[in-house]
Amino acid sequence: MSLTDGTRARAVRTVFIVLLFAMIPVISAEANDSIAGADEINDGSSASGSVDYGGDRRDFMKVAVINGDTVSFAVSISCQAWDGGCEPRVKLYWDNQTQDGGTHTVYNSATYYISHSGQPGFVYIEIISEDSWFSDNFDYTVGVSIDTDQRNTDFDEYVDDDDDCPDIAGTSTEDRKGCPDGDGDGWSDEGDVFPNEPSQHADQDQDQYGDNPNGVNGDHCPTRTGDSFEDRYGCPDRDNDGWSDPDDWGEWGPVWTTADGGDAFWEDSTQWSDYDVDGYGDNWADPEWNDSHEEMGVGQYVENATTPDFCPLDTGYSTHDRLGCPDTDGDGWSDPSGNWTWEYDGADAFIDNPTQHADRDGDRFGDNASGTNADAFPDNPTQWWDTDGDGYGDNNGDGDWQADNFTEDETQWADFDRDGYGDNSSGNQPDSCVSRPGSSMNDRFGCPDTDGDGYSNPDLDWPAHPQGFADAFPGGLNAECGNLCNTQWHDVDGDGYGDNQGDDVWRPDSCITTSGTSTRDRWGCPDSDGDGASDPNIELGWLPHPSECCNADAFPDDPTQWEDLDGDGFGDEQTGFQGDRCRDTPGTSREDRFGCTDTDGDGWSDQGDRFPQDATQWRDADGDGFGDNPDGHQADECPNELVNAGVSIIDRLGCPDTDGDGYSDETEDWLASPEGQADSFPKNRVQWADSDNDGFGDNPIGGQRDDCPMEAGTSTIDVQGCPDTNGDGYSDGYGAVRSQLALMGSNPTSSLLTFAWPLLVFLLTLFTVRLSNKEGKEPSIFEGNQSDKGGEF
């Protein structure tokens, strides 16, 4: 069934009229149609509704806000008309109902923002339906979200999230933010101990002095209660004189010493300063001091002031004649000064001697007999000491009387030759040469001693040691001992070497009681061979060279040798008998050189031994690694060949081996296999023996191997070295037919089968032709199948 064009047109018009009537709006009025009646929406909630240009055209909604809030309106639209032809609009208004921005067109959904600044109030949103070409009705949903991050209820510099007093404006920044701060120091009034003093805010020890040391009346001891106020505020003051106690370790605050102004007398309220730091106060109690001390500029008059310092500008510890003045020796008596002398005022006459302070005869020796430098003659200005107590003064100068030449020896006093030894023969150290000055003191006193060692020079009445006691080495002009003569004086064995031992003495005799002439290892000991090195003495511990203790002659009977550093029995002197060529290394070699390492013990040194590990070999003239000694191990059987030519190792050692297979080349006296053991194949390193003498080697590998090593043959093709009677290269065991077939491939003209093939081909061809002719008499399978030209099957 089909519709005519007229029928179709009527149907379309009918549907259009029905839809048009369905789109006619229903007009009604609501309270939220004006801004005054706007519906209130809360943060996080939403409101829905619908508007229509022909009826309820607009809806207002409002949101309560506080200063700094930002409101976001999420608007979504749904047109009710089937074609979506509605025209939605959105407007935003501030609290004063002034529009924010222009009119916004909404298509599906959008989010709009508006911020509030000022007292708490509202912001508004208006949803509007505009006239369109078709139905204007649409549904809407408005979601509200308030961003309070910038909310500032009290209108100060801090948003509420950061404001510790969000409802009260304030400027505090330190303890709390945004709270009242009357003195403007950054600390809130509630947390400020000094709310009216901007330089202070805390008082940890509650002593009414602020903890800020740089503020007004700043507490220098913020953790310790105190009432000091002179040198610093708020620190302990035990004597209550206003000056703080010193704090040398910084226990209450910064380190504060008396040098900084702390009370130098913290338990004495009459003293507090000690300018010269000597323990005596700068204040004074005697009004007669006012003029002189006020000029000094330190201290003040204080009634009943204790321990006043007489010298407040000069550190001093005097206590006897006056207080607090310099006292160099610390005996309590002050040093003299311009107006205070030792002669008239009682100052110390000996400022460097704490045991003396007075000197009545003025000879600068103290009157205190128990002190140092006491005057033994307090009324005699020329004498003051008598060391030996013999009643004679120690001074011995012009004008001095009762002078003692020996101030420490009460048995001596005169010294004619003035050599320091007394003339009294019954006294201590009597001078043996009274009229001759001398310095000897060991064998006798006061006699000449040229080398100054304390032993006198020998003379007719006083012979030298060992005959007497005088110096055996007196020195003098041209003396062999030179300036070391003073290091020797005795020589018990009379061999010319002194008995005195030591590193810095002249030729100390190591054998004091035994005469000797040794000079190398030690002086004055027996030296049998006269080479200067002393004979060893094992019993007495004097061991031969080398040893840790000593270095006696290692060769006491050989004057050409005496040292053996490596202890191998060969002397270190190269020009001596059997001189050691390896002095630092012990060795037993003696053939090519003496005293070097000989590992195999054959007498040849390792340096000269071509076989240092083989005691039977040492030379290798041709350098092939086999020794020349025919009786030794692996002796070279061709020792005179060219250098490095002999490398054979199997049939004989050290002979030429051209192919290097270990078998030597054949010579007149050493035939090749099979007559001898020499190499039958001197240029083939994999073959050397030929038992059947057919020219093929017995070794089963290699190109010249013999497959029949015990049977002579000439075959070369199927196998090598096997019998080949007909000489065709194939062994007799290979077969005639197989050999002919094989020859066809390698050498056709030499095979009989090569000429049999043409005949065979001819015969097969003839047979095939005859067979074909016989079969041709039968009809063809295709006959009768073809149609006439142009016909159909």
C-alpha positions in Angstrom: 0.0 0.0 0.0 1.4 3.4 -0.9 0.6 7.0 0.2 -0.2 9.7 -2.2 1.5 13.1 -2.0 -1.6 14.7 -0.7 -2.1 12.2 2.1 1.5 12.7 3.3 1.2 16.5 3.4 -2.0 16.3 5.5 -0.3 14.0 8.0 2.6 16.3 8.5 0.4 19.3 9.1 -1.6 17.4 11.7 1.5 16.4 13.7 2.9 20.0 13.6 -0.4 21.5 14.9 -0.5 18.9 17.7 3.1 19.7 18.7 2.4 23.5 18.6 -0.4 23.2 21.0 1.7 21.0 23.3 4.3 23.8 23.5 2.0 26.6 24.6 3.4 27.6 28.1 1.4 27.6 31.3 1.9 31.1 32.8 2.3 31.4 36.7 4.0 33.8 39.2 6.3 32.8 42.1 8.0 34.7 45.0 11.5 34.1 43.8 10.8 36.0 40.6 12.5 39.1 42.1 15.8 39.6 43.8 14.0 40.6 47.0 12.3 37.2 47.2 15.4 35.2 46.2 15.6 31.7 47.6 18.6 31.1 50.0 20.9 28.3 49.1 23.5 27.0 51.6 27.1 26.0 51.0 27.3 22.5 49.5 23.6 22.3 48.5 21.7 22.9 45.3 18.4 24.1 44.0 16.3 23.1 41.0 13.5 24.7 39.1 12.3 25.7 35.7 11.6 29.0 33.9 9.7 29.9 30.8 9.8 33.1 28.8 6.0 33.1 28.5 5.4 32.5 32.2 7.7 32.2 35.2 10.5 33.9 33.2 13.2 34.4 35.9 14.2 32.8 39.3 16.5 34.5 41.9 18.6 32.6 44.5 21.0 34.0 47.1 23.9 32.7 49.2 25.0 34.1 52.6 28.7 35.2 52.5 31.3 36.8 54.7 34.2 39.2 53.8 36.7 37.4 51.5 34.4 34.5 50.4 34.2 33.4 46.8 31.0 31.6 45.7 30.9 29.2 42.7 27.5 28.5 41.1 27.4 25.3 39.0 24.5 25.7 36.6 23.1 22.9 34.4 20.3 23.4 31.9 17.8 21.0 30.3 15.5 22.3 27.6 12.0 20.8 27.6 11.4 21.4 23.9 12.1 18.4 21.7 14.5 20.5 19.5 16.4 22.2 22.4 15.5 25.6 21.2 15.4 27.4 24.6 17.5 30.5 25.4 18.9 30.2 29.0 20.6 33.3 30.5 22.5 33.8 33.9 23.3 37.0 35.8 25.2 37.5 39.1 24.8 40.2 41.7 26.8 41.5 44.6 25.4 42.2 48.1 24.3 45.7 47.0 22.3 44.1 44.2 24.7 45.5 41.6 25.3 43.2 38.7 28.7 41.5 38.5 29.7 41.3 34.9 27.4 40.8 32.0 24.7 38.4 31.1 25.9 34.8 30.5 24.4 32.4 28.0 24.2 28.8 29.1 24.1 25.8 26.7 24.4 22.7 28.9 26.3 23.5 32.0 28.8 26.1 33.4 30.3 27.4 36.6 30.3 31.1 37.6 32.3 32.7 40.4 31.6 35.8 42.5 33.7 37.2 45.4 32.4 39.1 48.4 34.3 42.0 50.2 32.7 43.8 53.1 30.3 43.1 56.0 28.4 39.7 56.0 25.7 39.7 53.4 24.5 37.8 50.2 25.4 37.3 46.6 22.7 36.5 44.0 22.2 34.5 40.9 19.4 35.0 38.4 18.2 32.3 36.0 16.4 33.9 32.9 14.5 32.4 30.0 14.7 34.5 26.8 12.3 34.4 23.8 13.3 31.9 21.2 11.8 30.7 17.9 10.2 27.7 19.7 9.4 26.6 23.2 11.3 28.6 25.8 10.7 26.4 28.9 13.8 24.7 30.5 14.7 23.0 33.8 17.8 24.1 35.7 19.9 23.0 38.7 22.2 25.4 40.6 24.9 23.9 42.9 26.6 26.2 45.5 30.2 25.9 46.8 31.8 28.6 49.0 35.6 29.0 49.0 36.5 30.3 52.5 40.3 30.3 52.1 40.4 34.1 51.9 37.6 34.7 54.5 38.6 37.6 56.9 35.8 38.2 59.3 37.5 40.9 61.4 39.0 42.8 58.4 42.6 42.6 59.7 45.6 41.3 57.7 45.0 37.6 58.4 42.4 35.4 56.8 40.3 33.4 59.3 42.2 30.2 58.8 45.5 31.9 59.9 43.9 34.3 62.4 44.1 33.3 66.1 41.5 35.9 66.9 39.2 35.7 63.8 36.4 37.8 65.3 38.7 40.6 66.7 41.0 42.6 64.5 44.6 42.7 65.6 48.2 43.1 64.5 50.1 40.5 66.6 52.5 38.3 64.6 54.8 36.5 67.1 52.9 34.4 69.6 49.6 34.5 67.8 48.5 36.1 64.5 45.8 38.8 64.2 45.1 39.4 67.9 45.2 42.8 69.7 48.7 44.1 70.3 48.6 47.4 72.3 52.3 48.3 72.2 52.8 47.1 68.6 55.7 44.7 69.3 54.2 41.8 67.5 53.2 40.0 70.7 49.5 39.8 71.5 48.3 41.6 74.7 47.3 38.3 76.2 50.7 36.8 75.7 52.7 40.0 76.4 54.0 40.4 80.0 54.8 44.0 79.2 51.8 45.0 77.1 52.7 48.7 77.2 56.4 48.4 76.5 57.2 47.5 72.8 60.8 46.4 73.6 59.8 43.7 76.0 57.2 41.0 76.0 58.5 38.0 78.2 59.8 37.6 81.7 60.7 34.0 82.2 62.1 34.4 85.7 59.3 36.8 86.8 61.6 39.4 88.2 60.0 42.3 86.3 62.9 42.6 83.9 62.1 41.7 80.3 63.9 38.8 78.7 65.0 41.0 75.7 68.5 42.1 76.7 68.4 44.9 74.2 65.0 46.3 75.3 64.2 48.7 78.1 65.5 47.3 81.4 66.5 44.1 79.6 67.1 41.1 81.9 70.6 39.9 81.5 69.8 36.7 83.5 66.4 35.7 81.9 66.3 32.3 83.6 67.4 33.4 87.0 65.5 35.8 89.3 67.5 38.7 90.4 67.2 42.4 91.4 70.5 43.9 90.3 70.3 47.2 88.6 73.7 48.9 88.5 75.9 46.9 86.1 73.0 44.9 84.6 69.3 44.2 85.2 67.6 41.2 86.8 70.6 39.1 87.9 71.4 37.7 91.3 72.9 40.2 93.8 73.7 38.4 97.1 74.9 41.4 99.0 72.0 43.6 97.7 74.3 46.5 96.7 72.7 46.7 93.3 75.7 45.1 91.5 75.2 41.7 90.1 77.1 38.6 91.1 79.6 37.6 88.4 78.7 34.5 86.2 82.0 33.2 84.9 80.4 30.1 83.3 77.3 31.7 81.8 74.9 29.7 84.0 72.2 32.5 84.2 72.8 34.1 80.8 75.8 35.5 78.9 79.2 35.1 80.6 79.6 38.1 83.0 82.8 38.6 84.8 84.1 41.3 87.1 85.8 42.8 84.0 82.3 43.3 82.5 81.1 45.1 85.7 80.1 42.2 87.9 80.4 42.6 91.7 84.0 41.8 92.6 82.9 41.4 96.2 79.5 39.7 96.0 79.3 39.1 99.7 80.5 42.6 100.8 78.0 45.4 100.4 80.7 48.1 101.0 82.8 47.0 98.0 81.9 46.1 94.4 84.7 47.2 92.1 88.3 46.1 91.9 89.9 48.0 89.1 93.3 46.3 89.3 91.8 42.9 90.2 94.0 42.3 93.2 91.2 41.4 95.7 91.2 44.8 97.4 88.2 47.1 96.9 88.3 50.5 95.2 86.1 52.1 97.8 87.7 53.7 100.9 86.5 54.6 104.4 89.3 57.2 105.4 88.1 60.7 104.4 91.8 61.8 104.2 92.0 59.7 101.0 89.2 61.6 99.3 91.4 64.0 97.3 94.0 61.6 96.2 91.6 58.7 95.3 89.0 60.8 93.7 91.7 62.0 91.2 92.3 58.4 90.4 88.7 58.1 89.1 87.9 54.7 90.6 85.9 53.8 93.7 84.1 56.1 96.1 84.0 57.0 99.8 81.9 54.5 101.7 81.6 54.6 105.5 83.2 51.5 107.0 84.4 50.2 103.6 86.4 47.0 104.2 89.9 46.2 102.8 90.4 49.5 100.9 93.1 49.4 98.1 95.9 51.9 98.8 97.0 51.5 95.1 93.7 50.9 93.3 95.2 51.5 89.8 98.1 49.0 90.3 97.6 45.4 90.9 99.2 44.3 94.1 98.9 42.0 97.1 100.9 43.6 99.8 99.4 43.2 103.3 102.0 44.4 105.9 103.0 48.0 105.3 99.9 48.8 103.1 97.1 47.0 101.3 96.8 46.2 97.6 100.1 47.6 96.3 102.6 45.8 94.1 104.6 43.1 95.9 106.9 41.5 93.5 108.2 38.7 95.7 104.9 38.2 97.5 106.2 38.5 101.0 103.5 40.9 102.1 105.7 44.0 102.0 104.9 46.4 99.2 107.5 47.4 96.6 108.9 51.0 97.1 107.3 53.8 95.1 107.9 57.5 94.7 106.4 58.5 98.1 106.8 55.2 99.9 110.5 54.0 100.5 112.1 51.1 102.2 114.5 53.3 104.2 111.7 55.4 105.9 108.2 54.0 105.2 108.7 50.3 105.6 108.6 49.2 101.9 110.4 46.0 100.9 114.2 46.5 100.5 114.4 43.2 98.5 111.5 43.2 96.1 112.6 39.9 94.5 113.3 38.0 97.7 110.3 36.9 99.6 112.5 35.9 102.6 114.0 39.3 103.1 112.7 42.8 103.4 115.1 44.8 105.7 118.9 45.7 105.3 120.3 47.8 108.2 123.9 48.0 106.9 122.9 48.7 103.3 125.0 46.0 101.7 121.9 44.5 100.0 121.9 41.3 102.0 119.0 40.8 104.3 118.9 41.0 108.0 116.7 37.9 108.4 119.2 35.2 109.3 116.7 32.4 108.3 116.0 33.9 104.9 117.9 33.5 101.7 120.9 35.8 101.0 121.1 36.4 104.8 124.0 38.7 105.9 126.5 36.6 107.9 128.2 39.9 108.7 125.2 42.3 109.2 127.5 45.1 110.5 130.3 44.7 107.9 129.4 46.0 104.5 132.4 44.2 102.8 131.4 40.7 103.8 128.1 38.9 104.0 128.7 35.2 103.2 130.7 32.6 105.0 129.9 29.4 103.1 132.2 27.0 105.0 131.5 28.6 108.4 135.2 29.2 109.2 134.7 32.8 110.2 136.1 34.3 107.0 134.0 36.0 104.4 133.6 34.7 100.9 134.4 38.0 99.3 138.0 38.2 98.2 138.4 41.5 96.5 140.4 44.7 97.1 139.4 46.3 100.4 137.8 43.1 101.7 139.2 41.6 104.8 139.0 38.1 106.3 138.9 36.8 102.7 138.7 33.0 102.2 140.3 31.4 99.0 138.3 28.2 99.6 134.9 29.4 100.7 133.4 25.9 100.8 136.3 24.1 102.5 137.0 24.8 106.1 140.3 22.9 105.8 141.9 25.1 103.1 142.3 28.8 102.8 145.7 29.6 101.1 146.6 28.9 97.4 150.1 30.1 96.4 149.9 29.1 92.7 146.2 30.0 92.5 145.3 26.8 90.8 142.4 26.1 93.1 144.1 23.5 95.3 145.0 24.5 98.8 148.5 24.6 100.1 147.6 22.8 103.4 148.9 19.3 102.8 146.7 18.0 105.6 143.6 19.6 104.2 141.2 18.5 101.6 142.7 18.0 98.0 146.2 19.2 98.9 148.2 20.6 96.0 151.0 18.1 95.0 152.7 20.7 92.8 152.4 23.8 95.1 154.6 26.0 92.9 153.3 24.8 89.6 149.7 25.5 88.7 147.8 22.5 87.4 144.3 21.0 87.0 144.9 17.3 87.6 142.6 15.8 90.1 142.4 12.0 89.5 145.9 10.6 90.2 147.0 13.7 92.2 145.9 17.3 92.7 147.1 20.5 91.2 149.7 19.3 88.8 150.0 20.0 85.0 147.5 18.1 82.8 148.1 18.9 79.1 145.0 17.2 77.7 142.7 18.2 80.6 141.4 14.8 81.4 142.1 15.0 85.1 145.2 12.8 85.0 148.6 14.5 85.4 151.4 14.5 82.9 154.0 11.8 83.9 157.4 13.0 85.2 160.5 11.3 86.7 158.9 11.0 90.1 155.4 10.0 88.8 155.6 7.5 85.8 152.8 6.8 83.3 150.3 3.9 83.6 150.7 0.9 83.8 154.1 1.5 85.6 152.6 4.3 87.6 149.4 6.4 87.8 150.1 9.3 85.5 148.4 9.7 82.1 149.4 7.0 79.6 148.1 9.4 76.8 149.1 12.9 78.0 148.8 14.5 74.6 150.9 17.4 73.6 152.4 18.6 70.4 152.4 16.0 67.6 150.6 13.4 69.8 148.9 10.7 67.7 145.7 10.9 69.7 145.4 14.6 68.9 142.4 16.3 70.5 141.1 13.0 71.7 143.9 12.4 74.1 141.7 13.5 76.9 139.5 10.5 76.3 142.2 7.9 77.4 144.5 7.7 80.3 145.0 4.0 81.3 146.5 1.1 79.2 146.6 -2.0 81.3 148.2 -4.3 78.6 150.5 -1.6 77.3 149.6 -2.1 73.6 148.9 1.6 72.9 145.1 1.3 73.0 143.3 3.0 76.0 141.2 1.1 78.5 138.4 3.7 78.4 135.5 2.5 76.4 132.9 4.5 74.5 131.9 5.7 71.0 133.7 9.1 71.2 136.9 8.0 72.8 140.3 7.5 71.1 140.9 3.8 70.1 139.2 2.0 73.0 141.0 -1.3 73.7 138.5 -4.1 73.3 140.9 -6.6 74.9 142.0 -4.6 77.9 144.1 -7.3 79.5 145.4 -8.9 76.3 147.9 -7.1 74.1 146.8 -7.0 70.4 147.2 -5.0 67.1 143.7 -5.3 65.6 142.2 -2.1 64.1 139.3 -3.1 61.8 136.6 -4.6 63.9 138.0 -3.5 67.3 141.1 -2.0 68.8 143.9 -3.8 70.6 142.9 -7.5 70.2 145.0 -10.4 68.9 145.2 -10.5 65.0 147.0 -13.7 63.9 147.2 -13.0 60.2 147.9 -9.3 60.7 145.2 -8.0 58.4 143.7 -5.7 61.0 140.7 -7.8 61.8 140.8 -9.5 65.2 140.8 -13.2 65.8 137.3 -14.6 66.7 136.8 -15.9 70.2 133.7 -18.1 70.4 134.0 -18.7 74.1 134.0 -15.0 74.9 131.2 -14.3 72.4 133.3 -12.5 69.8 132.0 -14.2 66.6 133.4 -14.1 63.1 131.8 -11.8 60.5 129.0 -11.6 59.9 127.2 -11.6 63.2 124.8 -9.3 65.1 127.2 -8.7 68.0 130.6 -8.4 66.3 132.6 -8.9 63.2 135.8 -10.8 64.0 138.0 -12.1 61.2 136.1 -14.7 59.2 139.4 -15.9 57.9 141.9 -15.6 60.8 144.7 -17.4 58.9 144.2 -15.6 55.6 145.6 -12.0 55.5 143.8 -11.3 52.2 140.3 -12.0 53.6 138.5 -11.0 56.8 134.8 -10.4 56.0 132.2 -12.8 54.7 128.9 -10.9 54.5 126.8 -13.8 53.3 128.6 -16.4 55.5 129.3 -18.8 52.7 133.0 -19.3 53.4 134.2 -17.1 50.6 135.8 -13.7 51.5 134.3 -10.4 50.4 137.6 -9.0 49.2 137.6 -9.5 45.4 141.3 -9.2 45.1 141.9 -11.7 48.0 142.0 -15.4 48.0 138.9 -16.9 46.4 137.0 -13.6 46.4 133.2 -13.9 46.7 131.6 -12.8 43.5 128.2 -12.7 45.2 128.9 -11.1 48.5 125.2 -10.5 49.5 124.1 -14.0 48.6 125.5 -17.2 50.1 126.6 -19.8 47.6 128.8 -22.8 47.1 130.0 -22.4 43.4 133.7 -22.6 42.8 134.1 -23.7 39.1 133.2 -20.6 37.1 133.1 -18.1 40.1 133.3 -18.3 43.9 130.5 -18.0 46.4 127.5 -17.7 44.2 124.3 -19.7 44.3 124.6 -23.2 43.0 121.2 -24.8 43.2 122.1 -28.2 41.9 125.4 -28.4 43.7 127.6 -29.2 40.7 130.1 -26.4 41.5 128.8 -24.1 38.8 126.9 -21.0 39.8 123.3 -20.6 38.7 124.4 -17.6 36.6 126.9 -19.7 34.6 125.1 -23.1 34.8 122.9 -23.7 31.7 121.2 -26.4 33.8 120.9 -24.9 37.3 118.6 -27.7 38.5 120.6 -30.6 37.1 123.8 -31.5 38.9 125.0 -33.7 36.0 124.9 -31.0 33.3 126.2 -27.4 33.2 127.2 -26.5 29.6 125.3 -26.5 26.3 127.6 -25.4 23.5 124.9 -25.5 20.7 122.2 -24.0 22.9 119.7 -26.8 22.2 118.8 -27.5 25.8 120.7 -30.7 26.1 123.9 -30.8 28.2 127.4 -31.4 26.8 128.4 -33.8 29.5 128.0 -37.3 27.9 127.8 -38.9 31.3 125.1 -36.6 32.5 121.3 -36.6 32.4 119.9 -36.2 28.9 123.3 -35.8 27.3 123.4 -34.1 23.9 124.2 -36.7 21.2 125.0 -34.0 18.7 126.8 -31.4 20.9 128.6 -29.6 18.0 125.6 -28.8 15.8 124.6 -25.3 14.9 123.2 -23.3 17.8 119.6 -24.3 18.5 119.6 -26.8 15.7 119.3 -29.9 17.8 115.6 -30.4 18.8 115.2 -34.2 18.5 114.0 -35.9 21.7 112.8 -39.4 20.8 115.4 -41.6 19.0 118.3 -39.5 20.3 118.6 -36.1 22.1 119.8 -32.8 20.7 120.2 -33.7 17.1 118.8 -32.0 14.0 115.1 -32.6 13.4 114.0 -30.8 10.2 110.3 -31.5 10.6 110.3 -31.1 14.4 108.5 -34.4 15.1 111.0 -35.5 17.8 112.9 -37.9 15.5 116.3 -36.9 14.4 117.3 -36.6 10.7 119.3 -39.6 9.3 123.1 -39.4 9.3 125.9 -41.8 8.2 126.1 -43.3 11.6 122.4 -43.1 12.4 120.2 -44.7 9.7 116.5 -44.2 9.1 113.7 -46.7 9.7 113.6 -49.6 9.1 117.4 -50.0 9.1 117.7 -47.6 12.1 115.7 -45.3 14.4 116.2 -42.0 12.5 113.2 -40.2 10.7 112.3 -41.9 7.4 110.2 -38.8 6.6 112.4 -35.9 7.6 110.1 -33.3 6.1 106.8 -34.8 7.3 106.2 -34.1 11.0 103.4 -36.8 11.3 105.5 -39.7 9.9 108.8 -41.1 10.9 108.8 -44.9 10.8 108.3 -47.2 7.7 108.4 -50.8 8.8 107.7 -52.3 5.3 110.0 -49.7 3.6 107.3 -48.9 0.9 107.5 -45.1 1.3 104.3 -44.9 3.4 104.6 -44.1 7.1 103.4 -46.4 9.9 101.5 -43.6 11.7 97.8 -44.1 10.8 97.2 -40.4 10.5 98.3 -37.9 7.9 98.5 -37.8 4.1 101.4 -40.3 3.8 100.0 -43.0 6.1 100.5 -46.7 5.4 97.2 -48.6 5.5 99.1 -51.9 5.4 102.2 -51.0 7.5 103.5 -54.6 7.7 103.0 -55.3 3.9 104.8 -53.3 1.2 102.5 -51.9 -1.5 102.0 -49.0 -3.9 98.2 -48.4 -3.9 97.2 -44.8 -3.5 93.5 -44.5 -4.3 91.3 -46.6 -2.1 94.0 -47.2 0.5 97.7 -46.3 0.7 100.7 -48.5 0.8 98.9 -51.8 0.1 99.7 -54.3 -2.7 98.5 -53.2 -6.1 99.5 -56.0 -8.6 98.2 -54.3 -11.7 99.5 -50.9 -10.7 96.2 -49.1 -11.3 96.4 -47.3 -7.9 93.7 -49.5 -6.3 94.7 -52.2 -3.9 94.2 -55.8 -4.9 91.5 -56.2 -2.3 89.3 -53.5 -3.8 88.1 -55.7 -6.8 88.3 -55.4 -10.6 84.7 -54.2 -11.3 84.7 -51.7 -8.5 88.1 -50.4 -9.7 86.9 -50.0 -13.3 83.8 -48.2 -12.2 85.9 -45.9 -10.0 88.3 -45.2 -12.9 85.4 -44.1 -15.1 84.9 -41.2 -12.7 88.6 -40.2 -12.2 90.3 -41.4 -15.4 87.7 -42.6 -18.0 90.1 -43.5 -20.8 91.8 -46.1 -18.6 88.5 -48.0 -17.7 87.2 -50.8 -20.0 83.6 -49.9 -19.0 84.1 -46.5 -20.7 84.0 -48.3 -24.1 81.1 -50.7 -23.2 78.5 -47.9 -22.7 78.0 -47.0 -26.4 77.2 -50.6 -27.3 74.7 -50.9 -24.5 73.0 -47.7 -25.6 72.7 -48.9 -29.2 71.1 -52.2 -28.2 68.6 -50.6 -26.0 67.6 -48.1 -28.8 67.1 -50.9 -31.2 64.9 -52.8 -28.8 62.8 -49.8 -28.2 62.2 -49.1 -32.0 61.1 -52.6 -32.7 58.7 -52.6 -29.8 57.2 -49.3 -31.0 56.6 -50.6 -34.6 54.7 -53.6 -33.3 52.3 -51.6 -31.2 51.7 -49.1 -34.1 49.3 -51.5 -35.9 46.5 -51.0 -33.3 43.9 -48.1 -33.8 44.5 -44.8 -32.1 42.4 -44.0 -29.1 41.6 -40.6 -30.6 40.3 -41.9 -33.9 36.5 -41.2 -34.5 36.4 -38.5 -31.9 36.8 -35.5 -34.1 33.6 -34.0 -35.8 33.3 -32.3 -39.1 34.6 -28.8 -39.4 32.1 -26.5 -37.8 30.0 -29.3 -36.2 28.9 -29.7 -32.5 29.7 -32.4 -30.0 
